[in-house]
Amino acid sequence: MILMMRIAVVFFALLTLLFTPSVLYAAPNADGLQASMDAVWVITAGALVFFMQAGFAFVESGMTRSKNAINVIMKNYTDVCFGSLVFWMVGYGLMFGANSSGWFGSDHFFLQHARAEEYAFLFFQTMFAATAATIASGAMAERTRYWPYIFSSMFTIGVIYSLFGSWAWGGYYGGKGWLSEMGFIDFAGSTVVHSIGGWVALAGIIVLGPRLGKYGPAGEVRTIAGHNLSSVALGGFILWLGWFGFNAGSTVSATVDIGLIALNTHLAAASGAVGAVLMMAVVQQRVLMTMTVNGSLGGLVGITAGCASMAPGFAVTTGLVAGILVVIGSYSLERLRLDDVVGAVSVHGIAGAWGTLAAGLFMTGNLFNLDQAIVQLTGIAAAFLWAFPLALLVFWTIDRTVGLRADSQHEQRGLDFAEHHEVGYPEFQAEQLHKGVQ
C-alpha cells in the first residue's frame, strides 16, 4: 500500500512538471519565433548565394582553355576570401553605416559586439559583395596576372561596390543614401551588384586588350573555344539555384512574399534563355549552348531589381528582353574588338541596366510612371559614371606600375603553370609541367 502511494505521488509530481508553465521551458512568443525564423531564412539564403561562387567557377573555367582552368578557379576562390575580410573591415560600414550625408556610411566598421540579427545581415551582405567582385574575373580571364587582379578585386569590394551600395541601399543604422531618397528601386541588386560588376569588367577588358590570337589582322573574330562546356551548363544551373537565395533572401525576413519573388526569378531565367535562342535564330546564327546559358543568366540579372514589385507576366517580359540584349551585347562587343571571355559585360552590365529600368516601368500599381523611370535612369547612369571611370583608372594605374597583363610567353603557355605551378589536367598536360628547378 505504501509503495502504491509513493508511485502515485511520483506520477502526479511528473504530471505537474509537464503541464505547469516554466521559465526555462516556456513557449517562445510570436515575435521571438518570427525573429528566429527570419534569421534561419537569411542564413539559408546567404548560403545559397555563397554556393553561386561554385556556379561562377564552373561557368568561367569551362569557358576558358584548359591551360587556364586553375587560374580562373583560384581567382574565384580567393575573391571570396580576400573580399569577405575587406567587406567586414571597411565595406559594410561604408555601405550600411549611419548615412547622414547620403553618400557613405560612417560607422560599424570591423563589426563586433552587435545585436544577433546584425550578424545575420552582415553574413548575407558579404555574399553579395563577393558576387560583385567575381564578375570581372571571367571577362578578364586568360591574360590577367593573379596578384594585380586580387588587388583590384579588393578595391572593387571595399570602395566601388560599397560606396554605390550606400547611395542605393545605405542607412541600415540611420539616414539614407541619395538614390534611396529619390525612390530608386533595386530590390536585390540588378545595378548595385551586377551592373557595378559589369562596368568594372568592361574597364578591365579595355585596359587589358584582347587575348593573343582573338582577332585577325583584318579584324576578323576568331573563336577561342572553352575546354569544358558541360561545366558551363552545370554552372548555369548552380547559379540559377543560388539566385533563389539571392532574390528571395533580400526580403531579410521569412514572409509569404518569398513566393512571388521566387516565381518571378524562375520565369525570368527561363524566358531569358528563350529570348537568347530566338535572337540567335533571327540573326541566323547557330544556337549556341553557351549563349543560351548566358541568356538565362541575363534574365536572372534583369529580374533582380524588380522581382518583388512586378507581376509574373512582366517578369517574363523582363527576362525575354534581357536574353535578347545579352546576344546583341555580346556580338557588339566582339565587333568593337573587346574580348569578354564569358560575356560578363552583357550578362551583368547591360542586362542589369535593363532590369533596373524594367523595375520602374513594370511596378505593380504604378505602371509606366515617367517620374519613376527617370529615377531609375538616374541610378543606372550614376552606377556607370561611378564604377566605369574609377575602375578604368585603377586598372590603368596597376598596368602602368606593377603590370596587369601577363607576359606573352606566360599567356601562350597558360597561367595555370605561370602563376600557380599547377595544371588542371596533368595526365594530358605533361608538357606544361616544370621538370627542373625554378
N, C-alpha and C positions, 0 to 999 in steps of 0.2 A: 504493500500500500504506500509506504513512504517513498519507494522507488518510483512508483507511478506519479506521485505528487511532484517529485523532483523533475521527472521528464516533462510534465505539464508546465512547470514553471519555466524551464529552459525553452520549451516550444513557444510559449506566449512571449517570452523575452525576445526571441528571434523575430516573431511577427511584429513586435513593437519597433525593433530596429529597422525592419524592412519597410514599414509603412509610415514611420514618423519622419517628417522632413528634417534634414540635417544640413548644417552649414557646409560640411565637406562634400555632400552628395546632392546638393540642391540642383534642380534643373536650371540650366542657363536661361537667362531672359532672352527676349526676342532680339534685342539689339546686340547682345553678345554673340548669339548664334549667327546673326547676319554678318557681323564683323569677321567671325571665323570662316564662314563660307566665302566671303569676299577675299580673304587672304589666301585660302586654298585655290580659288579660281585664278587670282592674279599670279601666283607662283606657278600653277599649272600652265597658264598661258605663256608666262615668261620662259618656261622650259620648252614649249613648242617653238617659240621664237628662237631660242638658242639652237634648237635642232635644225633650223633653217641654215645654220652655218654648214652643216653637213650637205645640205642641198646645194649651196653655193660651191662647195668644194667639188662635188660631183660634176656640176654643170661646167665650171671653169676648167677643171683639169681635163674633162672629157673633150672640150672644145679646143684644147691645145695639143701640141705634139708630144709624143711620149718622152722626149728628152727634156721636157719642162714640167712634167706632171708633179714631181716632188716640190719644185719651187713654187708652183701655184698653190698647192695644198699647204705648204709651210706658211705662205702669206696669209691664207685664210685662217689657219690655226692660230697664228700669233697675233693677227689683228684683234681677235677676241681677248687675248691675254694682255697685251700692252694697252689696248683700248679700254678694257674694263677698269684697269687701275687708273688711267688718266681720267676717265669719267667720274670715278669715285672721288678722286682728289680734287679735280677742278671743274669738269664739265657739268656735273649735277648742280653744283652751286650756281654756276653762271646761267644755267638753263632754268632751274626751278626755284632758286633762292628768292628772297624778298626782292621784288622788282619795282621799286618806287619810281625809277626813271623811265620805265617802259622799254629799256634797251638791254639790260642784263641783270642777272641775279647777283646779290651781294653777300650771301651767307650760305651756310650749310655745306661748306667745303669739308672734305675728309669726314663725311657723316659718321657720327657715332653718338652713343647716349641719346638716341632718338626714340620716338614712340614706335610701337611694334609695327603699325601699318606703314610707317615711313620706310622701313627696311624692305618690305614687300614692293613698294612703289619704286624704290631705287633699283632693286633687282630687275624689275620689269623694264624700266627705262634704260638700264645698262645694256640689255639685249637689243634695244632699238638702236642705241649708239653704235654697237658693234656692227649692226646691219648696214648703217650708213657708210661706215668706213670701208667695209669689204667690197662694196660695189665697184670701186675703182680698180681693184686688183685684177679682175678678169679683163677689163678693157685694156689694161697696160701690160698684159701678160707677154711672156716670151722674150722681152728685151729690157726689163727693168731690174736694176740691182736691188738686192734684198734690203740692206740696211737703210739706204736712202728712201726706199718705199715705206718702210716701217716708220721712219721719222715723219714722213708726210701723212701717214695714216693717223698717227698720234695727234698731229696738228689739226687734221680734219675733225677728229672727235672732240678735242679739247677746246677748239676755237670756232672753226667754221660751222660745224653742226650745232654746237651748244648755244652759240650766240643767236643764230637764226631761230633755234628752238625757243629761246627766251622771248623772241618777238611774237611768235605764234602761239606758244603754249605756256609761257612763263607765268609765274605768280602763284605757285603752289603754296608758298609761305607768305603771300601778301603782294598786292599790286598786280598789274597786268602788263603784258607786252603790248607794244603799239599796234601790231597787227591784230592781236586778240581784241583790243579795244575797238577796232574798226568793225569787228564782226566777222573776221576771216574764218572760214570753215576748212578745217583739215583734220578730220576726226582721228585718224591713225597714222597720217604722215605721207600722203602722196607727194607733197612738196617738202615737208620738214625732213623726212628721212630719204625718200627716193630721188626726188629731183636734186636735192643737195648733193647726194652721192653721184648722180648722173652728170651734173655740171662739173664736179671735181674730176670725174673720169674724162670728160671732154677736154679739160685743161691739160690733163696728163698725157693724152694721146697726141695733142698738138705739140707739146714740148718734146716728147719722145720721138715723134716721127714714126713712119710705118716700119714693120718688120722687114728684114732683108728678103728681097725677092717677092714682096707682096704686090708691087706694081712694076710693070714692064717699062722700058724706055719710051714707049709710045703712049703711056698712060693706061694701058690695059690692066684690068684687075685679074690677079691670079689667085685662084682658090688655094688656101692652105688648110687642108682638112684636119680636123681634130682626130685624136688617136682612139677615142672610145666613145662613140655616140650613144651606146647603150647606157652609159653612166650619165649622159646628158638627160635622157628621158627619166631615169631614176631620180636624178637631182631635181628635175622639174616636179615630179610627184611629191618629193620631200618638201620642197618649197611650198607647194600648194597646201599640203597638210599643215605646215608651220604657220601659214598665213591665217588659218582659223584662229590661232592664238594671237597673232599679230593684230588682227582687226577686232575680233570679239573680246580679246583681253583688254582692249583700250577703254572698255566701259569701266575698268578698275573696280568692278563690283559684279557679284553673281545675281543678275536680274534676268527677267524674261526677254529683255531687249536683245540678248545674245542671239536668239533665234533668227531674227531678221538680218542681223549683221552676218551671221554665218551663211545664210542662204544667198544673200547678195554677193558675198565673196565667191561662193562656188559658181553662181551663174555668170558672174563677170569673167572668171577664169575660163570657163567653158566657151563663152562667146568670144573671148579674146583669141582662143585657138581657132575658132571658126572664122573669125574676121581675117586672121592671117592666111588661112588656107584659101579663102575666097579671093583675097587680094592677090596672092601668088597666081591663082588661076586666071584672074582678069588680066594681069600683065604678062600672061603666057610664060611664066617661069615654072620650073619644076617645083612640085610641092615638097619642100624640104622639111624633114623632121625637126631639125634644129630651129628653123624659123617658126615652126608650129609651136614648139615648146616656148620659145620666146614670146609668141603671141599670147599664150595663156599667162605667162608671167606679166606681160604688159597689161592684160586685163586685171590681174591681181593688183598691180601697182595703181591702175586707174581707179579702181573702186575703193581704194584705201581711204581716200578723203571723204567720200560720201556714203560709205556703207551703212551708216546708222541713220541717214536722213533722207534716203530716196527709196521709192517703191521698186520691187523686183524688176518690173519692165524697164525702168530706167537703168537699173544695174546691168541688164543685158545690153542696152544701147551703149552704155559707158564702156563695157568690155569689148564689144564689137568694134567700136571706133578705135579703141586703144590697140587692138590687134592689127588693124589696118595701118595705123600710124607707125607701129613697130616695123612693118615691112617697108613702108615708104622711107622711114628714117634710116633704116639700115642700108638700103640701096643708095640713098642720097649721100650718106657719109662715105661710101665707097667711091662715088663719083668725085667727091671732094678730096680723095686720097687720104682720108682719115681712117686709120686702121684700128678699129674697135674689135678686138678678138671675139668677144662674146655678145656684142650688141648691147652693152650696158647703157650707153647714152640714149639709145632709142627706147629700150625697155623701161629704164628708170627716169631719165631726164624728160624725154618727150611725153611718154605715157603718163608720167607723174604730173606734168603741167596740164595735160588734157583732163586728167581725173580731178584735179583741183578746180578747174573751171566747171566741169560737169557737176561737182558737188554744189556749186552755186546755182547752176541752171536748173537742176532737177530736184531741188529741195522740196520735200513734201510740204504742202500748204503755202509754198512761196515760189511757185514755178516761174522760171524765166524772168526773174526780177533783175532789171538792168542795174540797179544800185548794187545788188549783191554780186553780180557778175563783175562789176568794176572793182569791188573789194577783192574778189578772187584774183583778177588780173594784176592788181597791185601786189598781192602776195607772191604771185608767180614771178613777176618782174623783179621784185625785191630779192627773191631767192637767187635768181640768175645773176643779178648785178652785184650781189654779195659774194656768192660762192665761186663763180667762174673767174673773175679777175683776181681774187685773193689766192685761189688755188693756182692760177697761172703764174702769179708772182712767186709763190712758194716753190713750185716745180722748177721754174726758170732759175731761181736762186740756188736750189740744190744742184741743178745741172751744171751751173757755172762754177760751183765751188767744189763739192766732193764728187760730182758726176751722178746723173740719174740713170743714164742708159748704159747697159753692159757693153763691153768691148765686142767688136765684130766677131773675133775668134770665139769668145765665150758664147755669143748668141748662136753661132753656127754649131758649136759642139753641144750646146744645151746648158741651161742654167742649173739643172739638177747637179751636174758634176761641178761646174764652175763655182757655184755659190755654196753648195752643201756637201760635196764629195759623196753623194749618194745618187743612185739611179732607181727609177721606179720599177724597171723590169730587167734585173741583172742577167737573167737567162738569155735575153735577146739583145742586151746592150753591152756585151763584154768588151767591145772595142772602146767604149767610153770610160771604162774603169781605169783608174790610175794604177799602173803596175809598179812604179818605182817609189822613191821617197821624195816628198814635196820639198 
